Amino acid sequence: MQLEKVKMKAKWFFKKFASWRLWLNLLAMLLVLILLFFGLKWWLSTYTHHGEGIEVPDFYGMDYHKASRLAETNGLELQVNDSTYIKDMPAGSVVVQTPAKGMNVKEGRVIYVTINSLTVPRVRIPDLIGNSSYRDAQLTLQQLDFRLLPPRLIDGEKDWVYGIDCDGRSLHTGDMVARESQLTLVIGNGAFNQRHNDFDEDDEFFQSEFDDLPIGEEGTAGATGSTDEDTFEVVTDEEYEDE
């Protein structure tokens, strides 16, 4: 009896499974899923403008204001996010852009750019005055992108740095000066050493002349040319009273 009930349930299940209504419902559900899938895909494509984009122009080396107008013409927006300094490029020109040129972006996309600084960076004058030779100071200042004019010579030790001038004013250690400024090093012309050598020669001359004098002429008597000895007369008390 139990076995017959199981067979009847199995027969009823396969009969329902083979029913055209079941397959029709499954097919309808599948069609609905397919329609939903393609409908959603079409909506997303329309909403996000999939496959549509604007090619990013090349802004490199272009003046920022000109690049900004070009970006607006193409439906884009230009925004500065950093600045740097490259001496071979014009001030205010675009150095780096993100996204890069040639990429497809959506309309209204912000293009971030780095521009060349509008002002020349300033550099601190190192400790060279009274502490460096002309050659060392020249190399140090050139490495800092300063331009050096012919040095100005003053009396002093040969090629020793006594000062630094810029546009007619004297600089001091630690002063901030614009890069690529024209500097003039104030250095010694060697006159100090020459005067020192002349003094040594004169001193040796006078010393040698003094050494050549006769031994008897060194005293006061020698200066007057007399060799006589001074004589003193002794007066006694008796002689003094007689007088």
SULDA-V378098 format. One line per field, one symbol per residue. ss: DSSP state (h for helix, s for strand, l for the rest). phi: phi as a letter, one per 20 degrees, with the letter a starting at -180 (. if undefined). psi: psi as a letter, one per 30 degrees, with the letter a starting at -180 (. if undefined). A space follows every 10 residues. Layout:
ss = ???
phi = ???
psi = ???
This chain:
ss = lhhhhhhhhh hhhhhhhllh hhhhhhhhhh hhhhhhhhhh hhhhhhhhll lllsslllll llshhhhhhh hhhlllssss ssssllllll llssssssll lllsslllls ssssssllll lsssllllll llshhhhhhh hhhlllssll lsssssssls ssssssllss lllllsssll lsssssssll hhhhhhhhhh hhhhhhhhhh hlllhhhhlh hhhhllllll llllllhhhh hhl
phi = .fffffffff fffffffeff ffffffffff ffffffffff fffffffelf ndadfffeef meggffffff fffemdcdbe dabbccfedf fnefdcccff fnfecffnfe decddfgfdf gdcfffedfm bbefffffff fffemeddeg fdecfrfgme edacdblnde ecgnfecffm fedceecfen ffffffffff ffffffffff ffffffefef fffenddfef dcdedeffff fff
psi = eeeeeeeeee eeefeeegkf eeeeeeeeee eeeeeeeeee eeeeeeeghk fklkkkljfk fkkeeeeeee eeegglkkkk fllajjfgkk kglkekkkll kfkkllkgkk jklklkkfkk lkkkklifkg glleeeeeee eefgglkklk lkklkakkgk jflkkjhgkk llkfkkkklg ljkkkjlkgg eeeeeeeeee eeeeeeeeee ffklefgfae eeffgkgkkk kkkkkleeee ee.
